[in-house]
Amino acid sequence: MKKTLLSKAAAALALTLAACGAEDNGNNGGNTNADTGNNTAAEENNMSAEENNATENDGADEEETDNAEMNETENNSNENAGNNTADNSGNEEASGGEWYEDLNFAQFELDAEYSEGQYEAEYEYNGGSPEGQIEDSRGGEEVEMEGQEALDEMETPLTELDLTEDSSEEETMDQVIAAFDLEEDYDEMDIEIEFMDDEEIEAEDE
């Protein structure tokens, strides 16, 4: 009888121990799985963070590259604009509106008398500081110009003249009449031109 009780007690203890062991294994397995899941999630989060950082860095690098290219383009544009401005300024200085520098004569005098009035024009190079004067009494009105106003008025006709010390009186008269747009029904005309080499020509018609 005692042996039977002992056997039953031993069997019950064995079952109890077996049940505890199974429970511990279950808990350990659950914890292991939970830890593995947590570790996997952490690794995925780290990878996502690294990818985001890499993407942000790439975007920042691209933005810096774009900004650098834009700045370089702007600098080149400004430099080209500055060069163009300098070139234009140089061209303006070269020409400078100094049309009289291209003339081959230093003095010019014109006197044309008409039945109703008179037209006179005088020009002198004066060492690069030209002087000019115009008097026009044709048509019953008295018009007088001096200085820059007279020079501006004579710029076109004087630059149209293509005369030399070898030009004939007839050629000189024809060119001056055409350049100054004078009427040909004058009573008297007198032209005197002194060239840069001090040679002179005169043309007179009465």
C-alpha positions as CSV (number, residue, x, y, z in Angstrom):
1,M,0.0,0.0,0.0
2,K,2.8,2.4,0.9
3,K,4.7,1.5,-2.3
4,T,1.6,2.3,-4.3
5,L,1.2,5.7,-2.6
6,L,4.9,6.5,-3.1
7,S,4.6,5.5,-6.7
8,K,1.6,7.8,-7.2
9,A,3.4,10.6,-5.4
10,A,6.5,10.2,-7.5
11,A,4.4,10.2,-10.7
12,A,2.5,13.3,-9.6
13,L,5.8,15.1,-8.9
14,A,7.2,14.1,-12.2
15,L,4.2,15.5,-14.0
16,T,4.4,18.7,-12.0
17,L,8.1,19.1,-12.9
18,A,7.4,18.4,-16.5
19,A,4.6,21.0,-16.6
20,C,6.9,23.6,-15.1
21,G,9.6,22.9,-17.5
22,A,7.2,23.2,-20.5
23,E,6.0,26.5,-19.1
24,D,9.5,27.8,-18.7
25,N,10.4,26.8,-22.3
26,G,7.3,28.5,-23.5
27,N,8.2,31.7,-21.7
28,N,11.8,31.5,-22.9
29,G,10.7,30.9,-26.4
30,G,8.2,33.8,-26.3
31,N,10.9,36.1,-24.9
32,T,13.4,34.9,-27.6
33,N,10.9,35.6,-30.3
34,A,10.0,38.9,-28.8
35,D,13.7,39.9,-28.5
36,T,14.3,38.8,-32.1
37,G,11.3,40.8,-33.4
38,N,12.5,43.9,-31.4
39,N,16.0,43.6,-32.8
40,T,14.7,43.2,-36.3
41,A,12.5,46.3,-36.0
42,A,15.4,48.3,-34.5
43,E,17.7,47.3,-37.4
44,E,15.0,48.2,-39.9
45,N,14.6,51.6,-38.1
46,N,18.3,52.2,-38.2
47,M,18.4,51.3,-41.9
48,S,15.5,53.7,-42.7
49,A,17.3,56.4,-40.7
50,E,20.5,55.8,-42.6
51,E,18.6,55.9,-45.9
52,N,16.9,59.1,-45.0
53,N,20.2,60.7,-43.9
54,A,21.8,59.6,-47.2
55,T,18.8,61.0,-49.2
56,E,19.0,64.2,-47.3
57,N,22.8,64.5,-47.8
58,D,22.4,63.7,-51.5
59,G,19.7,66.4,-51.8
60,A,21.9,68.9,-49.9
61,D,24.9,68.1,-52.1
62,E,22.7,68.5,-55.3
63,E,21.4,71.8,-54.0
64,E,24.9,73.1,-53.2
65,T,26.0,72.0,-56.7
66,D,23.0,73.8,-58.3
67,N,23.7,76.9,-56.2
68,A,27.4,76.8,-57.2
69,E,26.5,76.5,-60.9
70,M,24.0,79.3,-60.6
71,N,26.5,81.6,-58.9
72,E,29.1,80.7,-61.5
73,T,26.7,81.5,-64.3
74,E,25.7,84.8,-62.7
75,N,29.4,85.7,-62.2
76,N,30.1,84.9,-65.9
77,S,27.1,87.0,-66.9
78,N,28.2,89.9,-64.8
79,E,31.8,89.6,-66.1
80,N,30.5,89.5,-69.7
81,A,28.3,92.5,-69.0
82,G,31.3,94.3,-67.5
83,N,33.4,93.5,-70.5
84,N,30.7,94.6,-72.9
85,T,30.3,97.9,-71.0
86,A,34.1,98.4,-71.1
87,D,34.2,97.7,-74.8
88,N,31.3,100.0,-75.5
89,S,32.9,102.7,-73.4
90,G,36.2,102.2,-75.2
91,N,34.4,102.5,-78.6
92,E,32.7,105.7,-77.5
93,E,35.9,107.2,-76.3
94,A,37.6,106.2,-79.5
95,S,35.0,107.9,-81.6
96,G,34.0,110.5,-79.0
97,G,31.8,112.3,-81.5
98,E,35.0,114.0,-82.7
99,W,34.1,114.0,-86.3
100,Y,36.4,116.9,-87.1
101,E,39.4,114.7,-86.4
102,D,38.7,112.9,-89.7
103,L,38.6,116.1,-91.8
104,N,41.7,116.8,-93.9
105,F,41.4,120.5,-93.7
106,A,42.0,122.9,-90.8
107,Q,39.9,125.9,-92.0
108,F,36.8,126.4,-94.1
109,E,35.1,129.6,-95.1
110,L,32.0,129.9,-97.2
111,D,30.2,133.1,-98.3
112,A,27.2,132.9,-100.6
113,E,25.3,136.1,-101.5
114,Y,21.8,136.0,-102.8
115,S,19.4,138.7,-104.0
116,E,17.6,138.3,-100.7
117,G,20.1,137.6,-98.0
118,Q,23.4,135.9,-97.5
119,Y,24.8,132.6,-96.1
120,E,28.1,132.5,-94.3
121,A,29.8,129.5,-92.6
122,E,33.2,129.4,-91.0
123,Y,35.0,126.5,-89.4
124,E,38.5,126.3,-87.7
125,Y,40.1,123.2,-86.3
126,N,42.0,125.2,-83.8
127,G,44.3,122.4,-82.6
128,G,41.5,120.0,-81.7
129,S,39.3,122.6,-80.1
130,P,37.2,123.6,-83.1
131,E,35.2,126.7,-83.5
132,G,32.3,127.4,-85.8
133,Q,30.0,130.2,-86.8
134,I,27.0,130.4,-89.2
135,E,25.0,133.5,-90.3
136,D,22.0,133.1,-92.6
137,S,19.9,136.0,-93.6
138,R,18.1,134.3,-96.5
139,G,14.3,134.4,-96.5
140,G,14.1,137.6,-94.6
141,E,15.2,136.1,-91.3
142,E,18.5,136.5,-89.5
143,V,19.8,133.3,-88.1
144,E,23.1,133.2,-86.2
145,M,24.8,130.2,-84.7
146,E,28.1,129.9,-82.8
147,G,30.2,127.4,-80.9
148,Q,28.8,123.8,-80.5
149,E,25.5,124.7,-82.2
150,A,27.2,125.9,-85.3
151,L,29.6,122.8,-85.3
152,D,26.6,120.5,-85.0
153,E,25.0,122.2,-87.9
154,M,28.1,121.9,-90.1
155,E,29.1,118.4,-89.1
156,T,27.1,116.7,-91.9
157,P,28.1,119.0,-94.8
158,L,31.8,119.3,-93.8
159,T,32.2,115.5,-93.4
160,E,30.6,115.0,-96.9
161,L,33.3,117.0,-98.6
162,D,36.0,115.1,-100.4
163,L,38.3,117.8,-101.5
164,T,42.1,118.1,-101.8
165,E,44.5,120.8,-102.7
166,D,44.3,119.4,-106.3
167,S,40.6,119.8,-106.5
168,S,39.4,122.2,-109.2
169,E,37.3,125.3,-108.6
170,E,34.4,123.8,-110.3
171,E,34.6,120.6,-108.3
172,T,34.9,122.6,-105.1
173,M,31.9,124.7,-105.9
174,D,29.8,121.7,-106.8
175,Q,30.6,119.7,-103.7
176,V,30.1,122.7,-101.3
177,I,26.7,123.6,-102.9
178,A,25.5,120.0,-102.7
179,A,26.8,119.4,-99.1
180,F,25.3,122.7,-97.7
181,D,22.2,122.3,-99.8
182,L,22.5,125.8,-101.2
183,E,20.4,127.3,-104.0
184,E,22.3,127.7,-107.2
185,D,20.8,131.1,-108.1
186,Y,23.4,132.9,-106.0
187,D,24.8,136.2,-107.1
188,E,28.3,135.5,-105.8
189,M,30.0,132.7,-104.0
190,D,33.5,132.6,-102.4
191,I,35.1,129.5,-100.8
192,E,38.4,129.2,-99.0
193,I,39.9,126.0,-97.6
194,E,43.2,125.5,-95.8
195,F,44.3,121.9,-95.4
196,M,46.3,120.3,-92.6
197,D,49.5,120.6,-94.6
198,D,49.0,124.3,-95.0
199,E,48.0,124.0,-98.6
200,E,45.1,126.1,-99.7
201,I,42.4,126.2,-102.4
202,E,40.0,129.0,-103.4
203,A,37.0,128.9,-105.5
204,E,35.1,132.0,-106.5
205,D,32.1,132.6,-108.8
206,E,30.4,135.9,-109.5
